[in-house]
Amino acid sequence: MRDMLFKKPYFSDGEFCFNQDVVTVFDDMVSRSVPFYQELLVLMSHFVYDYFKSYNSVSIYDLGCSTGNFLKCLLNQNLNSFVRYHGIDSSSDMLSTLDSFQIDASIGQVSLIQHDLNNFISFNSMDVCLFNLVLQFIKPQNRLALIRNCYESLSPGGISFVVEKVVSPNNDIQSWFTKQYHSFKKQNGYSSEEIINKESALNNVLVPLSMEQNSKLLHDAGFKTVQPFFQWLNFFGILAIKER
């Protein structure tokens, strides 16, 4: 369904949440708001396919899994390994949408958990940890503990992807990035009013860090290999690998 929620103010300032109305239009919203969203999912799923194709099974934690777009993309790769997918999201409406997606029991198992990632959660051993546009919604003071928890749960050689909206420490560059990002959204059919209304709703809900700060979080959590693999202005992707 096409996202038209913000043609008028839908949330009060700083009150954005992933309720049923947002979930209903989420896939359209994210594809029109995040540059190369689908291409990023394909790229990450290709990497998982290549990296783990000799494994008998792969355990994946998708944190802030939303409607499960990464899982759907990964399954299109015909991964030979048995997929144990753990989708975690704070929104019960998101999980209900994902729960309706059927996966062949011969190729994988899906476990869905409703949880606010600001709070501690115990993970089983994992091979892949995905933070796709989710850390930005977690309180900054809670992010390192969550990443460290994931690092400690990763198997040796396990990988983590972090895709985030970031902010530049240079005000002039940030202003130019914002202008170009708004142009991108207008090209995808959003009006100036919709852009303003959504940004107001996200005020202090989506709190971006800089590229350097996100990389430092991964290093501080224990990762030695932290490699940027994507950037489009104020969107940034990092691959982190745990040493064997």
C-alpha positions in Angstrom: 0.0 0.0 0.0 1.3 3.5 -0.9 2.5 5.6 2.0 0.4 8.7 2.3 0.4 8.9 6.1 2.2 12.2 6.4 0.2 14.3 3.9 -1.1 15.8 7.2 0.6 15.6 10.6 0.0 12.1 11.7 2.1 11.9 14.8 2.8 14.7 17.3 6.4 16.0 17.4 8.7 13.2 18.4 5.9 10.6 18.7 6.7 8.3 15.7 6.2 4.6 16.3 5.7 1.5 14.2 2.0 1.1 14.8 -0.4 -0.8 12.5 -0.9 2.2 10.1 2.9 2.5 9.7 3.3 -1.2 9.2 0.6 -1.3 6.5 2.7 1.1 4.4 6.1 0.2 5.7 7.5 -1.5 2.6 6.5 1.4 0.4 7.7 3.9 2.9 11.2 2.4 3.3 11.7 1.8 -0.4 10.9 5.4 -1.2 12.8 6.8 1.8 16.1 4.8 1.9 18.4 5.0 -1.1 19.2 1.6 -2.6 17.2 -0.2 0.1 16.4 -3.3 -2.0 19.9 -3.3 -3.5 21.4 -3.3 0.0 19.3 -6.3 1.0 20.4 -8.1 -2.1 24.1 -7.2 -1.5 24.0 -8.4 2.1 22.2 -11.6 1.1 24.7 -12.3 -1.6 27.5 -11.9 0.9 25.8 -14.3 3.3 25.3 -16.8 0.5 29.0 -16.7 -0.6 30.4 -16.7 3.0 28.3 -19.6 4.4 27.5 -21.7 1.3 29.6 -24.6 2.7 27.9 -24.6 6.1 25.2 -27.1 7.0 23.2 -24.5 8.8 23.3 -20.8 9.4 21.9 -19.0 12.4 20.8 -15.4 11.7 19.6 -12.8 14.1 17.7 -9.9 12.3 17.4 -7.2 14.9 14.6 -4.8 14.1 13.5 -7.3 11.5 10.4 -5.3 10.4 8.4 -7.2 7.7 11.3 -9.7 7.1 12.6 -8.3 3.8 16.1 -9.6 4.4 14.8 -13.1 5.0 12.8 -13.0 1.8 15.8 -11.7 -0.1 18.1 -14.4 1.4 15.8 -17.2 0.5 15.9 -16.0 -3.1 19.6 -16.9 -3.1 18.8 -20.6 -2.7 21.2 -20.9 0.1 22.3 -24.5 0.5 22.5 -24.2 4.3 19.6 -24.7 6.6 18.5 -21.2 7.8 17.7 -20.6 11.4 16.2 -17.2 11.3 15.5 -15.2 14.5 13.5 -12.0 13.9 13.4 -9.6 16.7 11.3 -6.4 16.7 9.5 -4.2 19.3 6.5 -3.9 17.1 3.9 -6.6 17.4 2.3 -5.4 14.2 5.6 -5.9 12.3 5.9 -9.4 13.6 2.3 -10.2 12.8 3.0 -9.2 9.2 6.2 -11.3 9.1 4.5 -14.3 10.7 2.1 -14.5 7.8 5.1 -15.2 5.5 5.5 -19.0 5.0 8.8 -20.7 4.7 9.4 -24.2 3.6 10.3 -26.2 6.7 12.9 -28.2 4.7 15.0 -25.0 4.2 14.6 -23.1 7.4 13.0 -22.3 10.7 11.7 -18.9 11.7 11.5 -17.7 15.3 10.0 -14.3 16.1 10.5 -12.4 19.3 8.9 -9.2 20.4 11.4 -7.3 22.4 12.6 -3.7 22.9 16.3 -3.8 22.1 16.9 -1.0 24.6 16.7 -3.8 27.2 19.0 -6.8 27.6 18.2 -9.9 25.6 19.9 -13.3 25.7 21.0 -14.6 22.3 21.8 -18.1 21.2 24.9 -18.7 19.2 24.7 -16.9 15.9 26.6 -16.7 12.6 25.0 -13.5 11.3 23.8 -10.4 13.1 21.9 -7.8 11.1 21.3 -4.2 12.2 19.5 -2.8 9.2 18.4 0.7 10.0 17.7 -0.2 13.7 20.5 1.2 15.9 19.4 4.7 15.1 16.1 4.0 16.9 17.9 2.7 20.0 18.9 5.1 22.7 22.6 6.0 22.1 23.7 5.0 25.6 22.3 1.5 25.0 23.9 0.8 21.6 27.3 -0.4 22.7 25.9 -3.0 25.2 23.7 -4.4 22.5 26.5 -4.7 19.9 28.8 -6.2 22.4 26.1 -8.8 23.4 25.8 -9.7 19.7 29.6 -9.9 19.3 29.9 -12.3 22.2 27.2 -14.4 20.8 28.7 -14.6 17.3 30.5 -17.8 16.3 34.2 -17.4 15.4 34.2 -16.0 11.8 30.7 -14.7 12.3 29.6 -11.5 10.6 27.5 -8.4 11.4 26.0 -5.8 9.1 25.2 -2.3 10.3 23.3 0.0 8.0 22.5 3.4 9.4 21.4 6.9 8.6 24.4 9.0 9.7 25.1 12.6 10.4 28.2 14.6 9.3 30.1 16.5 12.0 30.6 19.2 9.4 27.5 21.4 9.5 27.9 22.6 5.9 28.2 19.1 4.6 25.3 17.9 6.7 23.1 20.7 5.3 24.0 19.7 1.8 23.3 16.0 2.5 19.9 16.9 3.9 19.0 19.0 0.9 20.0 16.2 -1.5 18.1 13.6 0.6 15.0 15.7 0.5 15.4 16.0 -3.3 15.6 12.2 -3.4 12.4 11.8 -1.5 10.6 14.3 -3.7 11.7 12.4 -6.8 10.0 9.4 -5.2 6.7 11.2 -4.8 6.9 12.8 -1.4 5.8 16.4 -1.0 7.7 19.0 1.1 4.8 18.9 3.6 5.1 15.1 3.9 8.9 15.3 4.4 8.5 18.0 7.1 5.7 16.1 8.9 7.7 12.9 9.0 10.9 14.6 10.2 8.9 16.3 13.0 7.5 12.9 14.0 11.0 11.3 14.1 12.5 14.1 16.2 14.5 12.5 19.0 13.1 9.1 18.0 15.6 8.5 15.2 19.0 9.7 16.6 21.8 9.2 14.0 25.5 9.1 14.9 28.4 9.8 12.6 30.1 7.2 10.4 33.1 7.3 12.7 31.0 6.9 15.9 29.3 3.8 14.4 32.6 2.3 13.4 34.0 3.0 16.9 31.0 1.2 18.5 31.9 -1.9 16.6 35.6 -1.7 17.5 34.7 -1.1 21.1 32.4 -4.1 21.1 35.3 -6.3 20.1 35.4 -6.4 16.3 38.8 -6.2 14.7 37.7 -6.2 11.1 35.3 -3.2 10.5 34.9 -2.5 6.8 32.6 0.1 5.2 30.8 -1.4 2.2 28.3 1.2 1.2 27.6 5.0 1.4 25.1 7.2 -0.2 25.4 10.7 1.3 23.9 10.2 4.8 23.3 6.5 4.6 26.2 4.2 5.5 26.8 0.4 5.6 29.5 -1.5 7.6 30.5 -5.1 7.5 32.2 -6.4 10.7 33.7 -9.8 11.1 34.6 -11.6 14.3 38.0 -13.2 14.3 38.2 -17.0 14.0 
